[in-house]
Every structure is written in structure tokens, then in C-alpha cells.
């Protein structure tokens, strides 16, 4: 039986969730469907030299625009911004399908990637408006399942389209799905925008996009197109360094920067970002080079190598699903990345020690362990960061984590590729010196390009396979070293209970001291979100009057409301709710007692009559704000669509603390 406090989506919420699943599916499918179509595209357009830019332009646009989309969603409302991103993606898809030469296709892919950046970021932020962090894992399974399905089906669908139709249909497929998604969002997703006027950080957006593009080119070109210390790479390094300095200067002085300092100061965010980055370094690097290992060393076909990865994919989905359900029921996430990192380390060790003559069952077992680790870690950084931020910052926090996730994926592919190429050449030196390879084959080896196995002599083929096996082992050991960083960051991630609702507060206050608000009803949750955006201002102003009168701080008034609501002075609970040290809590308690707002000494704990009057005054102000429109004279007539009456929860909302914390989050 479903728990009574479990979030249940209404019909509108299910429509929006379906749209988010479809958005993720077409976005992921577009990233993989071209893998098997690229050679055909190059032949059709007659340009093989610039083929790599079809992928690079898309990646640059996605990475460079991620942070900007998140901020735009926070300012202008996520419905309009998401619709704009989808429209750009569909326009880019249509233009790509009509491209007549390679420069046109590259430009249109960049436009498509610009829209895809919003399609990766905004749906995750929209999901926070449907369910709170604690229940989000259950629903993210559907979104993740769509992405995983697209990753598996993409190459197959691309191959079928190329073989039986045209590569242009890879772009045409996006159009009908996009129309369905746009229709679902138009009718299912409510438009909400920030209640405060906010200046967009144009210079910061431009500089961060340019810096993101520069970093992406560094990890994409380094060691592949240019050597790391060649003049073009040194110029690119210098450009990125200058951009970083300019970003620091611009963001420090802007009143509403693209990545606010209140977000950066949040410890959960500071740990979640590098955790996400290094995890995706390992994940992307491993997944990219395991198929090559199976094809070159094990002699598997491309289709068979994909099937050999199924144990990892299926076990990853299983771990992702079970951890999402456990997050919802337990409300704590910290054990999952720790266990996941340990499983990743174990899986990589098993992959490194297994020899090429090991049975498929042995490799399957190692990949199951690896997949379980990936599934346990993958969603935690984003869920934790979203839970620790204010509702108004969800978009920028989501885009920040995804931004560094994309960088981690690109860096992982580049790093592991560089390790593979370097170690492969070192392991082949003896065979090259012995004259086992022709001059042309030696040139391919030094340039890091693959050899055609059928064209090698038996001796050279065996030497190449043995060297490739050793080089892939070095890749696994590199992943093992990075996984140790993932484990260290997972252990450092603060253990924080997840909230069931997303309100404006930027602190973590869903402990037993505050029972969850009735988030199971869509209209109640939506009313809470609207209230958090502006309805608490009169309460805050009234609290400021009391603070000046008694000579106390707003945080001390919050503490008084919290003690009144919870009926306890359990310091362990209160410090967790307010995110303060015991020393700070003790100082605030002494201040309240000195003003005779809390009992002291051997008298009963709790607020004095003076303190109770203060809390009652604030509750009355909030109840006036919470009264549904037209409630007077309409008692008993409210139907299912009536505005939510939250007056009974006034004290609970005061204890939650949003009313006493400014927009920029007081510590």
C-alpha cells in the first residue's frame, strides 16, 4: 500500500512527466543515432575531412549553453524556456535534414545543440516542481530509462535508416515527437516565473559559454587533433585562462550572477559538482572503450560487443530503480554513492585482472558489478544539490551539475583515449622495432588510428591484440585511480535528509522536528511553491518589526517558531534543521532567554507568554496571506479545483524557516 505522505501525480502531472520522458528520449537518441550514419553522411556530402565537427559542434553548443538555460528558466519560467529550447532543437533538426553540404550541416547541428542544452537541463528542474527531492528518485527512473533505451536503440535505428532509407530520417524522426511534446507541455505544464525582477548576466553568460567551449575543445582536441603542447593548444590554454579571470571579475560584481555565490557557498553543491564530474569521467571513459576492447581483443563484432555490454546496462538500470525507490522511502542518499563507488572500484579491478581468454560469464559478472556501481552513484549528486538549494535556484543548480557532468564526460573520453593511445604505442614498440608492421601501419599506430585486423600478418595481429589488451588494462587502472576520488567525495558528501517539497529555503530542514507538509496533493504543493515565491514577504516584514523591538535576529525568531512548533529543545534535531553548530544554537537560545521569550533555568521548556504572543502574531499574519481567494462566504463549497487552504499549517510553515531567510540566503 502506498504511504499516505507519498507524492502521487495527478493527471496533469502525469502528462508533464510523459513529456519529460519523451524529451529525454529524443535528446539521447539524437546523440547516438548518428554513430552508425556518420560514414554515410560523409560520403553523401562529399566531405570526410570535417566530419568530426558534426559531433563537436553539437557538443560545444550543448555544454556552452547549459548554465544559461538553467538561469533563464529561473528568471522567465521553465515552461516558456523549455518550449523555446525544444523549438530551437526542432528547427535545427529540420535544417539538418535539408543540409546540402558539410558546413551547412555543422552550423545546423550547432543550432540543434543549442536547443538540446535546454532539453538536458530544464526537464530536471521541471521535475523538482512535480515532486520533492525525496520522491524524485522514483520518477527519475522513467526519465533515465528513456535515456538508456535511446542509447541502446540509437545505433540500431541509425543503421536501419542508413541501410533501408536515408540518414536524413535521423533528423526527421525528431519532428513528430517534438510536436507531441510541445502540445503536452502547452496543456500540462503551468507557467510560473520569478516574482522578482532580475537582471540577466549577459557578460557572464557570454564569457562562461566561451570558456565552456574552450574547455570542450581542449579535451576534444588534446592528444588527438593536436599534441598537448603544440602552439594551437597553448593558445587555447591561454585563452581559457584569460576567460576564467574575466569570469571571476564579472561574476563577483554582478548583482545577480549566473552562478550565485549563495549556491557556491552551499557545501552540498561544492561536493556534488566534483563528485558528478569525476564520476562521469569514469563512466564515459569506461563505456567508450569497453566495446573497442571486446572488438579488438575478444574479436567480437560491433553488434556482439553491444550485446556484451547488456549486463552492465541492465544492472545499472536495476540499481538506479532500486536506489530511487529507497530514496523515496528512506529519505537519505549518502550510503548509495559510497557503496556505488566501492562497486565501481571492484568492477574495474575485476576487468583489469581478467585475461582475454576469460569466459563471457566472468566478464558478464564484472560488468554487472560495474553497472550496479554506476546505477547507485549516477543520480545522487543532482538530487542532493537540488535538495540543498532554494526553489528559485533549482534551475541554475541543475544546470551547474549537468554542465560539469558534460565536461566530465568529454574529459573522461579524452583522458582515457590519450592513455589508451600512449600505452598502446609503448607496448607496440618492440613489435615495431622487430619490423612486424609496415611503414603505413606504423604511421597509423603513432597517430592513434585503428588498424584493420584483416590486413595484418598473423604475427603482427597477435602482437597488436596483446598490446591492446595491456593498454586497455591501463585504461581500467586509470579509471580505478579516478574512482578513488569519487569514493573520497562520496564520503565527504554531507548526510542530509531529503525534503518532500521544494520551497524557497536554501537550507535542509526536512527532519523529524518538522513533519512533511501535505505534498501528496498537486494543488497543495503548487500553492506552497507560489507562497514561497512572494507570499512570505509580509511575514518577514512583520518579523523584522519584532526583531528591532526585541533586539534579536530573524534567525532567533525562526528558532522561537521552531521550538514552539516542535515542542522540544532537542539540540541535535534543531542544529540539523537550522544547519548551525551547537555553539551558535546555544548563543541564540541564551539571547531568547535574556529577552524573556523562552523559559530558562528550572522552569518548563518552551516559549514564555511573551514569546507565544510573538509567534501568534506572525501566525496570524501568515494565515491572512494563506486564506484562499473568496473563502469568506463560500465555506463548504470548495470543490476539487478550489484553492488550497493552508491556514492550518501556518505554524509549520513558519518553523520551516523560509520567511526568515533573505533571497540570497543568510547563513
N, C-alpha and C positions, 0 to 999 in steps of 0.2 A: 504493500500500500504506500502511496506517495505521502511523504511528510507534509503536514499542513503548512509549514513555512517554506516549502519548496516552490520556486517560481514556475508557474505554468503559463505558457504563452497563449494569448488569445488568438482569434482568427487573424487579426491584423498583424500581430507579432509573427505568426507562422508564415504569412505571406512575405514579410520582410526577410525572415530567416531563409526562405526558399530563394529569394532574390540574391542574398549574400552568398549562398552556396553556388548559384549559377555564375555570379561574378567571379568567384574564386576558380570555378571550373574553366571558364573561357580564358581567364588570365593565365592559369597554369598550362592549359592546352596550347595556347599561343606560344609559350616558351619552349615547348617540346615537340610540337607537330612539325616544325621546320627542320628538325635534326636530320631526318631522312630525305628532306626535299631540297636541301641546300645545293648538292651537286647538280640536280636537275635545273634549279634556278640559274646557277652559273652558266650552264650550257645554253639555256633558253635566251638569257640576256647577253650572252657572249662576253662575260667579264668574270674571270676567276680571280684576278689579282685583288679586287676589292670585296670579295665575298665575305671575309671576316667582319667587315663593317656592318653587314646586315644584322649581326648579333651584337656587335659592340655599340652601335648607335642606340639600339633598344635598351641595352644595359645602362648606358650613360644617362639616358633620359629618365629611366625608372629611378636610379639611385639619386640623381641630382634633384629630382622634384619631390622626393618622399617627404622631407621635412616641411616643404612649402604647402603641400596638400593638407597635412595634418593641421597646420596653423590656420589655413583658410577655412577648414571645417569647423574649428573652434570659434572663428570670428563670424562667419556668414551662415553657419548652419550646415550640418553634414548632408542633408538631403540634396540641397541645391549643388553643393560642391561635388558630391558623388555623381549626380546626374551629369554635371559638366565633364567630369573625368571619363565617364562612360561614353559621352558624346564624342569627345576627342579620340578615344580608343576606336570607336566605330568608324569615325571619319578617316582615321589613319588606316584602318583595315580595308575600307573601300578603296582608298587611294593606292594602297599596296597592291590590291588585286588588279589595278589598272596600270601599274608601272610598266613603262616601255624600255627602260634601261636601268643599270645598276645605281647611278646617282639618284634617280627618282625613288627607287625602292629604299635606298638608305635614308633619304630625307623623310619619306613617309613612315618608315619604321621608327624614326626618332619621334615623330608626332604620335604614333601609336604608343610608344614607350612613355611619353609624357602623360597620356591618359592612364596607362597601366600603373604608373606610380600612385595615382589616386585610388585605383581599384585595389591595390595591395594594402593601402593604409586605412582609408576611410571605412571599409566594412568592419575592420576590427574595432574601430571607435564606435560605429553604429551598434555593434553587438553589446557594448557596455551600456547603452541606453535601453536595451531589451532586458538584460539580466545583470545582476551584480557579479562581482568577481568570483564569489564562492560558487555560484551556479553556472558560471560561464563555461567551465570545462566540459560540462555535459553537452552544450550546444556547439562548442568549437569542434567537437568530434565530427559533426556533419560537414563543417567547412573544411577541416583537414582531410576528411575522406574524399571530398570533391577534388582537392588539390592532388592527393595521392593517386586517385583514379585517372586524372588527366595526365599525370606524369607517366603512368603505365600505358595509357591508351594513345598518347600523343604520337610517339614514333610509329606505332602500328597504323593509326589513321593516316599519318603523313605518307607512309609507304603505300597504302592502298590508293590514296588520292593521286600520287605521282604515277602509279602503275596503271590505274584504270581511268584517270581523268586528267586534271591539271593542278599544278602547285598553287594556282590562284584560288582554288577552292579552299585552301587552308585559311585564307582570309575571308572568303565569302561566308564560311560557317559561323563567324562571329556575329554577323548582321542579324539573323532571325533571333538568336539567343539574346542579343543586346536589346532588341525591341521588346521582348518579353520582360526582361529585367527592368527596363525603363518604365514600362506600364505598371509592373508590380510596385516599384518604388513610388510612382506617382500616386497610387491609391492606398498604399500600405504604410509608408513612412511619413510621419508628421514632420513638418518644417519647424525647426527651432533654431534660433540664433542667439548669440550673446546679448544679454540685456544692457551691456555697457559698450560705449563707443570705443573702439580700439583702432590704433594706427598700425597699419601693416608695415612690417620692417622690410621695405623694398631693397635697400642696400644690403642688409643682412641676407635676404633671400638670394640676391644675385651672387654675392660672394660665396655663400655656402654651396649653392648649386655649382659654381665654377670649381670650388675646392673639391666637391664630391666627384665631379667629372675628372679632375686631375688625378685624384687618388685612384679612381677606377682605371684610368689609363695606365697609371704606374703599375698596378698589379696585373693588368691585362697584357701590357707590352713587355714588362720587365723579364728578361731572360728568354723571351720568345721572339718578339719582333726586333727588339734592340737588346744589347747586353746592358747589364745594370749600370755600368759606369761609362757608357757611351755618351757623347755630347747631347743627343736629344733627351736622354733620361736625366742627365744632370740638370738641363734646363727645366725639365718638368719638375724635378725635385725642388729646385729653387722657386719655381712659380707657386707650387703648393705651400712652401714655407712662407712666402710673402702673403699669400691669401690667408693663411692661418693667423698671421699677425694682424692683418686688416680686419678679419672677422672678430678677433678678440677686442680690438679697439671700437668697432662699430657696435657690437652687441653689448659692450659694457656701458655705453652711453645712451642707448635707445630706451625709451620709456616702456616699450612692450616688445622685447627682443623675440626672435624666432624660437629660441630655446631659453625660456626664462630662468633666471638664477634660482628661483624658488624650486624649480624642478631639479636643477643640477645639485642643489643642496640636499635634496632628499636622498638618504643613504640607500634605500632600496633601489632607487633609479641608478645611483652610482655603481652599485654592484651588478644590477640586472643588465646594464649595457655591455660591459666587458664579458659577462657570462654569456650573453647572446652572441657576441662577436666571436669568441673563441670556440663556442660550441659549433657554430656554423662553419668555422674554419675546418674543424674536424669532420663534420658531417658532409660538407660539399667536397672536400678533398678525397675522403674515403669513397663516397658514392661515385665520383667521377672516374676513379682509377680502378675500382674493382672489376667493372666489365672488361677493361683492357687486360687485366690480369688473367681473367678467365679465357679471353680470346687468344692471347699470345702464349701464355704458359700452359693452360689446360687444353688449348686447341678447340675451344667451343665456338660455335657460330654466333653472330650477333643476336639472333633470336634466342639461342640456348643460353647465352650469357645473361640476357634479360630474365629468363626463367630462373636461372640460378640465384638471382637477387630476390626472388619472391619471398623466401623465408625471412629476410631482413625487412622487407616491406610489410608483410603480414604481421610479424611480431611487433614492428613499430606501431602499426595501427592498433593492435591489441593493447599495447602498453599505453598508448595515447588515450584510448577509450576508457580503460580501467582507471587510469590516473585522473581523468576528467570526472568520472563518477565519484571517485574517492575525494577529490577536491570539494565537490558539492556536499558530500555527507559529512566530511571531517572538518573542512574549513581551514586546513593548514597545508602548506605546499612544500615546506623546507625539506622533508625527507626525500621527496621524489628526485630532485636534481642530484642529491648526494648519492642515492642508490643508482640512479641512471649513470652518473659519471663513473662509478665503480664498475658497472656493467660494460660501459664503453671501453674502459681500460682493459678489462678481462677479455672482451671480444677482440680487441686489437692485438693483444698478446697471443691469443689463440690463432688469429690469422697469420701472425708473423712466424710462429713456430711450425705451422702446418706446411708440409712439403707438397710439391706439385703432384706426387703420386698418391696423396691422401684421398680417401673416398669422398664422394659427394655428400654423404651423410655427415662426415666430420666437418666439412666446410659449411654445410647447412646449419649444424649446431652452433658453430662460431658466429655465423651471420644472425641466427636467432638471438643470441646473447647481445650482439651489437645492435640489432634492431630494437630490442627491449630497452636498451640504454638510450637510444635516440628518442624513442617514444616518451620516456619518462622525463626527459630534460626539455624537449622542444618547446612546450607551451608555457613553461613555468616563468621564464624571465618576463614575458609580456604580461601575463596575468598578475604577477607580483607588482610590476611597475605601475600598471593601471590601477590596482587597488590602493596604492600608496599615494596617488595623486588626487588633486581636486578634479571635480567633474569638468570644470572649464578647461583643464589642461589635458584631458584624455587624448584629444587628437594629437597634440604635439608630443606627448609621451609615447603614444603608439607609433607615430612616425619616427621618433628618435630611435626606439628599439628596432624597428624594421629597417631603418636607414643603416644602422650598424650591423644588422643581420645580413643585409645585402652586401655590405663591404666585406663582412666575414666570409661570405660565400665566394666572392670574387678573389679575395686574398687566399683563401684555402685552395681554390683551384690553381692559382698561380704558384703558391708556395709548394704544393705537393708536386705540381708539374715540373718545377725547377729542380726539386730534389730527385725526382724520377730521371729526368734527362741527365743531370750531372752524374748521378751514381751509375746510370746505365753506361755512359761513356767510360767512366773509370773502370767498371767491371769488364768492358769490352777491349780495353787497351791491349791486353795480352793477345787476344784473337786478331786485332788489327795489326799488331806488330808481326804476328806469325803469317800474315798475308791471307787470312781466311776470307776476307771481304774485298770486293773490288773497290776501285777508287770512287766510283759513283756511290756505292753502298756506304763507304767510309764517310763521304761528304754528308749523306743523309743522317748518319748517326751523330756526327758533330753538330748538325743543325737541329737535332732533336726531332726529326721527322721519322714517322714509322716506316719500317721495311716491309716489303711484300714477301711473306714467308714462302710462298710457292717459288719465288725466283732465287732463293738462297740454296747454296750447296748443302748437302746433309750435315757436313761438319760445321759450317757457318750457322745453319739453322739451330743446331744443338747448342752452340756457343751463345747465340743470341737469346735463346729461351732460358738458359741457365743464368745469364747476366740479367735478363729482365726479371726473373724470379727474385734474385738478390736485390735488385733496385726497388721492386715493389715492397720487399721486406723493410727496406729503409724508409719507404713511404709510411708503412704501418708504424714504425718506430717513431717517426716524426709526429704522426697523429697521436701516439702514446704520450709524447712529451707535452703536446698541447692539451691533451686530456687531463693531465695532472693540474694544469692551470684551471681547467673547468671544474675539477674537483675542489681545488682551493677556494675558488669563487663561490661554488655551491655551499661550502661550509661557512663562508663569510656572509651569505645572504641572510638578512635578519629574519627570525621566526616570527611572523606576524599573522594573526587570524585574518581571514578574508571577510570583507563586508558582503552583505547580501544586497545592498543598494549602493548606487553611485550618487552621492550628494556632493556639495561643493567642497567639503572639508578636505584638506590635504593631509590629514593625519589618519592614523589607523585606530579606529575606535569600535570595532565590532567584537568586543569581548563579552564575557558573561555579565558584566556590570550593566550592559545596555542590551536588552532583548531586541531581536530584529524587528523592524517595522513591518507592517503587513504588505510585504513586497510581492505576494502571490497574485495580487490583482493589478492588472495593467494600469487602470485609471489611478490607483493609489500611487504606484511607482512614478507615473508620469507627473502627477501633482507634486510629489516630493522633488522631482528634478526641476520643475518650474519654480517651486518655492525656493530652492537652493540658489537659483539664478538672480533673485532680486527681492523675494518676499521677506527675507530675514533682515533687510536693512532697517525697518522701523524698530525691530527688537534690538538691533545693535546700537542704534542711536539712543534708545531708552537705557540700555546697559551702560553706555558712555556717561549718561547723566548720573546714574548711580555710582559709577566708578569715580567721577570727580567729587561727588558728595562725600563718599566714604574714604577717599584717598587710596583706592585699591586699583588693581589692574583688571582688564577684561578676562584674563586667564584665571584670576582668582574668583571672579563672578561665575565663570564656567565651572570651576571646581565646586563652588557652592551649589550650583544647579545639579551637578553630577552626584554629589553626596546626598542631596535631597531626593533625587530620583532613585538611586540605588539603595539608599538606606544603610549604607555601610561606609566604613573608613578603612577598608582593606587596602593597604598601601600598594600591594603587589598589583591588584587589579587597576587601581587608579593610575599608577605610573604607566601601565601598559596602555590604558585608554588615552591619557594625555600626552604620552610619548615624552616623559620627563624623567629625570633621575630622582631617586628618593630624597636627595638633599634639596632639590628645587621644590618638591612636593611639601617637604617639612617647612620650608620657608613660607610657602603660600598658606599653609594651614595656620602657622603662627600669626600671619598677617590677618587672616579672617577672625581668629580668636581675639586678637588685640582690638579689633573693631566691634567685638561682641556680635558677630554674625554667625559664629559657630561656638558651641559649648566647649569648654576647656576643663581641665582638672578631672575631678571625680564625678562631675555631673554627666547626664546622658549625652551620648554622641549625637551629632546631627545639628541642624540649624536652630539657632535661637529664634524667638518670635520675630525679632528684627530681621534676621536672615530669611525666615519664612515669608515675611511680608515682601521682601525684595524679590524673591523667586516668584511669588504670587503675582506681583506687578508685571514682571516680564512674561509670565504665562498668559496673563490677561491680554497683554499687547499682542502676543503671538496668536492667541485664539481669535482675536479680531481679524488678523490677517488670514487665518485659516478658514474663516466662515465661508462656505460655498456661496456663490452669487445667487440671489433670490431665495436663500434658505428661509428668511423670515416670511411667515405667512404661507409657506409651502411645505410645512412639516408633514412627513409621512407620504409625500407624493413623489419622492425620488425614485426614478426607475434605474435600470442598469446603466444608462448613459449619464446619470446625474453626476455633477462634480463630486469629487471625494471630500468627505467631511473628516478632517484630520484633527479636529479640536481636542479629541480625547488623547491625542498623542503629543500635546503641546510640551509637557514637561520632558517627555522622551526626546523630542527634537532639540530642546534646549540642552539636555545632557549630552547630545551628540556633538555639540560644540561648534557647528558651522557659524552660528550667529556671532560668535565672539572672536572669530579669526578673520582678518582682512583678506582682501582679494589676493594679496601677494604672500599670504601665509605667514603669520607671526610664529616665531619659534616657540 
